[in-house]
Amino acid sequence: MADTPNSVHFQPVGRGRNSLPVAVLSAIDPVLREALLASLLLDAEGVVALRYEVDEKAAALRRLVIAADGVIEDELVHLDHPCASCAMREDAVPTLGRLAGIGGIAAVVLAPPLSAEPSIVAGALRPHQGSWHLAAAVTAVDLGEVRDDLLGDDTLAERGLQWAAGDARSVGEALAAQTEYADTLVVEGEAAGPGAELVEHLRAPEQRLVHGVFALPAAELLEGTLDHLLGLRRRDVRYVEPHGGPVEHGTWTLDLCSERPFHPDRLLENIEELGAGSLRGRGRFWVPDRPDSICQWDGAGGQVSIGAVWRAGRELPTTRLVVTGIDRADRARVREAFGRSLLTAREWEAGLEPWLGAEDLLAPWLGVRGAAA
């Protein structure tokens, strides 16, 4: 491949001289994704993009391999199962292995279909590393749209961004998964505006923030090794932490904690008050009729997902929700609904014995009591 005027050479580190670095690039905005891809391809010699698109008419994925000077491959890929992990195992793994053997290719930026969860993509790829390795995960975010994207009630289907038929996720759920897992966030837009303020409340301190899609050097993105476990920890509601941030544009974050569990009846009564509105809420809770279960709370854009997903240890679980929003009225409503949903002090003092054999009102959402979490 010929050098571009501003291209640079870089020596990948991470897994050694013979291991091809691969960065996973996520986005819900196709224009931002293409701009960032183009910038990375032009910034360093030998970088190529492996990009996937959903082809609804053909019920297949379209695979493109692109270099700075044009398209190298453009093929339709028919898969047995239209899911992210299957697509990565069945097509991306052999394609990366093939690209690693082509002279002149120094790195790959893998761009799965818009709305794909990078944790699933990386999780499917990790066991197959060898001639190539995962170097980074980067997500592109439009600061002008991020409040509507993360906190609005649009679904992926309404925007034509769903991975496959039956994908009922909201846009906020998909973007939250992308931004929380990534080790690098590339943001485009007003650096001191309301969108930037929201991102500051939601991003973890260790996540690198780059302003401008043309400001990220390819060498810096591709020279390391992806910390997949750290990305998963950021996504794990058992370890949720409030990060805070500026408040000039009205963004707020609540850290709601209690040793007490939610009362099943009152949780159902208050669940809309807790989760509705322009909110991003994450955390864990428990209920007294199943003290061996840690339940997750994961909400964005008015949609809330709950479930019993982990076994508790020898000590009782705790309840903690971290909720970020932009409407002042939502803040008071959520705080009050959280308090109403907990066991009262008198109920807590009575212990868990009264709950033995109680009707499992949350079974439709948490699963059958006693089943493996």
C-alpha positions as CSV (number, residue, x, y, z in Angstrom):
1,M,0.0,0.0,0.0
2,A,1.3,3.4,-0.9
3,D,2.0,6.0,1.9
4,T,-0.4,8.8,2.2
5,P,1.2,12.3,2.7
6,N,0.5,12.3,6.4
7,S,0.8,8.6,7.1
8,V,3.0,7.3,9.9
9,H,4.5,4.0,10.7
10,F,4.0,2.2,14.0
11,Q,5.2,-0.9,15.6
12,P,2.4,-2.8,17.3
13,V,3.1,-3.9,20.9
14,G,0.8,-6.0,22.9
15,R,1.3,-9.6,21.7
16,G,4.5,-9.3,19.8
17,R,5.8,-8.4,16.4
18,N,3.8,-11.1,14.6
19,S,0.4,-10.4,16.1
20,L,-1.9,-8.1,14.1
21,P,-3.6,-5.5,16.3
22,V,-7.4,-5.2,16.0
23,A,-9.5,-2.4,17.4
24,V,-13.3,-2.8,17.7
25,L,-15.2,0.4,16.6
26,S,-18.8,0.9,17.7
27,A,-21.4,3.5,17.0
28,I,-25.1,4.1,16.3
29,D,-24.4,7.0,14.0
30,P,-23.2,5.9,10.5
31,V,-21.8,9.2,9.6
32,L,-19.6,9.4,12.7
33,R,-18.5,5.8,12.3
34,E,-17.4,6.4,8.7
35,A,-15.6,9.6,9.6
36,L,-13.7,7.9,12.4
37,L,-12.9,5.0,10.2
38,A,-11.6,7.2,7.4
39,S,-9.5,9.2,9.8
40,L,-7.8,6.0,11.2
41,L,-7.2,4.6,7.7
42,L,-5.5,7.7,6.6
43,D,-3.5,8.3,9.7
44,A,-1.2,5.3,9.6
45,E,0.2,3.1,6.8
46,G,-1.2,-0.4,6.6
47,V,-4.4,0.1,8.6
48,V,-7.5,-1.5,7.0
49,A,-11.2,-1.6,8.1
50,L,-13.2,-4.8,8.4
51,R,-16.8,-3.4,8.3
52,Y,-20.0,-5.3,8.5
53,E,-23.5,-4.1,7.5
54,V,-26.9,-5.8,7.9
55,D,-28.4,-6.6,4.5
56,E,-32.1,-7.0,5.3
57,K,-33.1,-7.9,1.7
58,A,-30.6,-10.7,1.4
59,A,-31.1,-11.7,5.1
60,A,-27.3,-11.6,5.4
61,L,-24.3,-9.6,6.4
62,R,-22.3,-7.5,4.0
63,R,-18.6,-7.7,4.7
64,L,-16.3,-5.0,3.4
65,V,-12.5,-4.8,3.7
66,I,-11.4,-1.2,3.1
67,A,-8.0,0.4,2.8
68,A,-7.2,4.1,2.5
69,D,-7.1,3.9,-1.3
70,G,-10.3,1.9,-1.8
71,V,-12.4,-1.2,-1.2
72,I,-10.5,-4.5,-1.2
73,E,-13.4,-6.9,-0.6
74,D,-17.2,-6.6,-0.7
75,E,-19.1,-9.8,-0.1
76,L,-22.4,-11.0,1.3
77,V,-22.1,-13.5,4.1
78,H,-24.9,-15.9,4.9
79,L,-24.9,-17.1,8.5
80,D,-26.8,-19.9,10.3
81,H,-27.8,-17.6,13.1
82,P,-28.1,-13.8,12.8
83,C,-26.6,-12.9,16.1
84,A,-23.4,-10.9,16.9
85,S,-21.5,-13.7,18.5
86,C,-22.2,-16.1,15.7
87,A,-21.3,-13.5,13.0
88,M,-17.9,-12.9,14.7
89,R,-17.1,-16.6,15.2
90,E,-18.3,-17.7,11.7
91,D,-16.9,-14.9,9.6
92,A,-14.8,-12.3,11.5
93,V,-12.5,-14.9,13.0
94,P,-11.4,-16.5,9.7
95,T,-11.3,-13.2,8.0
96,L,-9.0,-11.7,10.6
97,G,-6.8,-14.8,10.4
98,R,-6.6,-14.3,6.6
99,L,-5.8,-10.6,6.9
100,A,-3.1,-11.3,9.4
101,G,-1.3,-13.3,6.7
102,I,-1.3,-10.5,4.1
103,G,1.8,-8.5,3.8
104,G,1.4,-4.8,4.1
105,I,-1.6,-5.0,6.5
106,A,-0.4,-3.6,9.9
107,A,-3.6,-3.3,11.8
108,V,-7.4,-3.8,11.4
109,V,-10.3,-1.6,12.7
110,L,-13.3,-4.0,13.0
111,A,-16.6,-2.2,12.7
112,P,-19.6,-4.5,13.4
113,P,-23.1,-3.5,12.3
114,L,-24.5,-0.3,13.9
115,S,-26.0,-1.0,17.4
116,A,-23.9,-4.1,18.0
117,E,-22.7,-4.6,21.6
118,P,-18.9,-4.5,21.6
119,S,-18.7,-6.7,24.7
120,I,-20.4,-9.5,22.8
121,V,-18.2,-8.9,19.8
122,A,-15.0,-8.9,21.8
123,G,-16.2,-11.8,23.9
124,A,-16.7,-14.0,20.8
125,L,-13.4,-13.0,19.3
126,R,-11.1,-13.3,22.4
127,P,-10.7,-17.1,22.4
128,H,-9.4,-17.1,18.8
129,Q,-6.6,-14.6,19.2
130,G,-3.2,-15.8,17.9
131,S,-1.9,-14.3,14.7
132,W,-4.0,-11.2,15.7
133,H,-5.1,-9.7,19.0
134,L,-7.7,-7.3,20.3
135,A,-5.9,-3.9,20.9
136,A,-8.8,-1.6,21.9
137,A,-12.5,-0.8,21.9
138,V,-13.6,2.6,20.7
139,T,-17.1,4.1,20.5
140,A,-18.0,7.2,18.6
141,V,-20.6,9.5,20.1
142,D,-22.4,12.6,18.7
143,L,-22.6,15.1,21.6
144,G,-25.4,17.0,19.8
145,E,-27.6,13.9,19.8
146,V,-26.4,11.9,22.8
147,R,-29.1,13.1,25.2
148,D,-31.9,12.1,22.8
149,D,-30.1,8.9,21.9
150,L,-29.3,7.7,25.5
151,L,-32.3,9.1,27.3
152,G,-35.0,9.1,24.6
153,D,-37.6,6.4,23.9
154,D,-36.8,5.6,20.3
155,T,-36.2,1.9,19.6
156,L,-33.6,0.5,17.2
157,A,-36.4,-0.8,15.0
158,E,-37.9,2.7,14.6
159,R,-34.5,4.0,13.4
160,G,-33.7,1.0,11.2
161,L,-30.7,0.1,13.4
162,Q,-31.8,-3.3,14.8
163,W,-29.3,-6.1,14.3
164,A,-32.1,-8.6,13.3
165,A,-35.8,-9.1,13.3
166,G,-37.0,-9.2,16.9
167,D,-34.4,-6.9,18.3
168,A,-36.5,-4.9,20.7
169,R,-33.8,-2.8,22.3
170,S,-34.0,0.9,22.6
171,V,-31.4,3.2,21.1
172,G,-30.4,4.2,24.6
173,E,-29.8,0.6,25.6
174,A,-27.6,0.0,22.6
175,L,-25.6,3.2,23.0
176,A,-25.2,2.7,26.8
177,A,-23.7,-0.8,26.1
178,Q,-21.3,0.7,23.6
179,T,-20.1,3.6,25.7
180,E,-19.7,1.7,29.0
181,Y,-17.6,-1.1,27.5
182,A,-15.2,1.0,25.4
183,D,-11.8,2.0,26.7
184,T,-11.8,5.0,24.4
185,L,-14.7,7.4,23.7
186,V,-14.4,9.7,20.7
187,V,-17.0,12.5,20.9
188,E,-17.9,15.0,18.3
189,G,-19.7,18.3,19.1
190,E,-19.7,21.1,21.6
191,A,-17.1,20.2,24.3
192,A,-18.9,22.2,27.0
193,G,-22.5,21.6,26.0
194,P,-25.3,19.5,27.5
195,G,-24.3,16.4,25.6
196,A,-20.7,16.5,26.9
197,E,-22.0,17.1,30.4
198,L,-24.1,13.9,30.2
199,V,-21.1,11.9,29.0
200,E,-19.0,13.1,31.9
201,H,-21.7,11.9,34.3
202,L,-21.7,8.5,32.7
203,R,-18.2,7.7,31.8
204,A,-15.7,6.0,34.1
205,P,-12.5,7.9,35.1
206,E,-10.3,5.3,33.3
207,Q,-12.1,5.7,30.0
208,R,-10.1,7.8,27.6
209,L,-12.0,10.8,26.1
210,V,-11.0,12.2,22.7
211,H,-12.7,15.3,21.3
212,G,-13.1,15.1,17.6
213,V,-13.2,12.2,15.2
214,F,-10.0,13.3,13.5
215,A,-8.1,13.8,16.8
216,L,-7.4,10.1,17.6
217,P,-4.0,8.9,16.4
218,A,-4.2,5.4,14.9
219,A,-1.0,4.4,16.6
220,E,-2.2,5.3,20.0
221,L,-5.4,3.3,19.5
222,L,-3.7,0.2,18.2
223,E,-0.6,0.0,20.2
224,G,-2.0,-1.6,23.4
225,T,-4.1,-4.6,24.4
226,L,-7.8,-4.5,25.2
227,D,-8.7,-5.1,28.8
228,H,-11.9,-7.1,28.3
229,L,-12.5,-7.8,31.9
230,L,-12.3,-4.2,32.9
231,G,-14.8,-3.4,30.2
232,L,-17.1,-6.1,31.5
233,R,-16.7,-4.7,35.0
234,R,-17.9,-1.3,33.8
235,R,-21.0,-3.1,32.4
236,D,-21.6,-5.2,35.6
237,V,-24.2,-3.5,37.7
238,R,-22.8,-5.2,40.9
239,Y,-20.0,-2.7,40.7
240,V,-21.9,0.4,39.6
241,E,-20.4,3.6,40.9
242,P,-21.5,7.3,40.4
243,H,-19.0,9.4,38.5
244,G,-20.7,12.8,38.7
245,G,-19.7,15.7,36.5
246,P,-20.6,19.3,35.8
247,V,-24.2,20.5,36.3
248,E,-24.4,23.7,34.4
249,H,-26.9,22.2,31.9
250,G,-29.0,20.5,34.5
251,T,-27.6,17.0,34.4
252,W,-27.8,15.2,37.8
253,T,-26.8,11.8,39.2
254,L,-28.4,10.1,42.2
255,D,-26.6,7.4,44.2
256,L,-29.4,5.5,46.0
257,C,-28.1,2.9,48.5
258,S,-29.7,0.8,51.2
259,E,-29.0,-2.5,53.0
260,R,-32.7,-3.2,52.8
261,P,-34.4,-5.0,49.9
262,F,-37.2,-3.8,47.7
263,H,-40.7,-4.9,48.8
264,P,-42.0,-7.0,45.9
265,D,-45.5,-5.4,45.9
266,R,-44.2,-1.9,46.2
267,L,-41.5,-2.4,43.6
268,L,-44.2,-3.3,41.1
269,E,-46.3,-0.3,42.2
270,N,-43.4,2.1,41.9
271,I,-41.4,0.7,39.0
272,E,-42.7,3.3,36.5
273,E,-41.9,6.1,38.9
274,L,-38.4,4.6,39.3
275,G,-37.7,4.0,35.6
276,A,-39.8,6.2,33.4
277,G,-38.5,9.4,31.8
278,S,-35.3,10.6,30.4
279,L,-33.1,8.5,32.7
280,R,-30.1,6.2,32.6
281,G,-30.3,3.9,35.6
282,R,-28.2,1.0,36.6
283,G,-27.7,-1.0,39.7
284,R,-28.5,-4.0,41.8
285,F,-31.3,-4.9,44.3
286,W,-32.8,-7.9,46.2
287,V,-36.1,-8.9,47.5
288,P,-36.8,-10.6,50.9
289,D,-38.5,-13.7,49.5
290,R,-35.3,-14.7,47.6
291,P,-32.3,-13.4,49.6
292,D,-29.9,-15.7,47.7
293,S,-30.3,-13.7,44.5
294,I,-28.7,-10.5,43.3
295,C,-31.0,-8.8,40.8
296,Q,-30.0,-6.3,38.1
297,W,-31.7,-3.0,37.2
298,D,-30.7,-1.7,33.8
299,G,-32.7,1.2,32.3
300,A,-32.4,3.7,29.5
301,G,-34.9,5.8,27.6
302,G,-37.9,4.7,29.6
303,Q,-37.2,0.9,29.2
304,V,-36.1,-1.0,32.3
305,S,-34.7,-4.6,32.4
306,I,-34.7,-6.5,35.6
307,G,-33.7,-10.0,36.4
308,A,-32.1,-12.3,39.0
309,V,-28.7,-12.8,37.4
310,W,-26.3,-13.7,40.2
311,R,-26.2,-15.8,43.4
312,A,-25.5,-13.9,46.6
313,G,-22.7,-15.0,48.9
314,R,-22.9,-15.8,52.6
315,E,-23.8,-12.2,53.4
316,L,-27.1,-10.6,52.4
317,P,-27.0,-8.5,49.2
318,T,-27.5,-4.7,49.2
319,T,-29.6,-2.4,47.1
320,R,-27.9,0.3,45.0
321,L,-29.2,2.2,42.0
322,V,-27.2,5.0,40.2
323,V,-29.6,7.1,38.2
324,T,-28.6,10.0,35.8
325,G,-31.1,12.4,34.3
326,I,-31.6,15.9,32.9
327,D,-35.1,16.8,34.3
328,R,-35.1,18.3,37.8
329,A,-38.6,16.9,38.5
330,D,-37.4,13.4,37.6
331,R,-34.8,13.6,40.3
332,A,-37.2,14.1,43.2
333,R,-39.6,11.5,41.8
334,V,-37.0,8.8,41.5
335,R,-35.6,9.5,45.0
336,E,-39.0,9.3,46.6
337,A,-40.0,6.1,44.6
338,F,-36.8,4.4,45.7
339,G,-37.6,5.1,49.4
340,R,-41.2,3.9,49.0
341,S,-40.1,0.7,47.3
342,L,-37.8,-0.5,50.2
343,L,-38.9,-2.5,53.2
344,T,-39.8,-0.1,56.0
345,A,-37.7,0.0,59.1
346,R,-40.4,-2.0,60.9
347,E,-40.6,-4.6,58.2
348,W,-36.8,-4.9,58.1
349,E,-36.6,-5.4,61.9
350,A,-39.1,-8.3,61.6
351,G,-36.4,-10.2,59.6
352,L,-36.9,-12.5,56.7
353,E,-38.9,-15.3,58.4
354,P,-42.3,-13.7,57.5
355,W,-41.3,-14.0,53.8
356,L,-40.7,-17.8,53.9
357,G,-43.2,-19.4,51.5
358,A,-44.6,-16.0,50.4
359,E,-46.1,-15.7,46.9
360,D,-43.4,-15.0,44.3
361,L,-44.9,-11.9,42.7
362,L,-41.7,-11.1,40.7
363,A,-41.3,-14.6,39.1
364,P,-42.4,-13.3,35.6
365,W,-39.4,-10.9,35.7
366,L,-36.9,-12.6,37.9
367,G,-37.5,-16.2,36.9
368,V,-38.6,-19.1,39.0
369,R,-37.5,-18.8,42.6
370,G,-34.7,-21.3,43.4
371,A,-33.6,-21.6,39.7
372,A,-30.0,-21.1,39.0
373,A,-29.2,-17.4,38.5
